[in-house]
């Protein structure tokens, strides 16, 4: 079963910062609800897992994904992913195209996903409108996690500090210092700023049931909004 999902989200950060974090797979992948990043393969792909909880039913996917194409100048990226349910109930293949653009003081990310579902898993893909609404809920959560990660990066960027070491003397006193002392006590070079990366959050199963309820409610609201739109003929 083939599905095309078009969605977008905004991040309260500069495009360059969003692009840098998004294309750092080891940092951005855990921002997606239910996703787990594992070891990198020789071909550049990553092994990974994805866990979805649908009420009493839990689906666990194992597979791999990689960046198939990356254009830093235009800030566009193509990610290919594939996975199968660990209990043999089907699988999914996807090609995800994302574009990062400036949107005023924020950044907009447009995503187009081409998804193919197979086996029993395809039954959950019935109703493209519901799947698209669910996808938007997932991306909204991804955007929140990504924004939090970017803000944490900024907060943990240590400023450059200069301290007096060895024979360092304040300005103005250097002229009075003996020449040989100045030569033997050269100031140490300033330390480079160091960026401390926060530890990744623990992976939790995606509660798709809660997201689907939100998606269903949003679909109902959109339906009635179209019916009662001003000037709509009945």
ABEGO torsion letter per residue (X at the ends): XBBBBBBBBBBBBBAAAAAAAAABAAAAAAABBGBBBBBBBAAGBBBBBBBBBBEABBBBBBBBBBBABBBAAAGBBBBBBBBBBAAGAEBBBBBBBBBBBBBEABBBBBBBBBBBBBEAAAAAABGAAAAAAAAAAAAAAAAAAAAAAAAAAAAABBBBBBBBBEABBBBGAAAABBAAAAAABBBBBBBBBBBBBBBBBBBBBBBAAAAAAAAAAAAAAAAAAAAABBGBBX
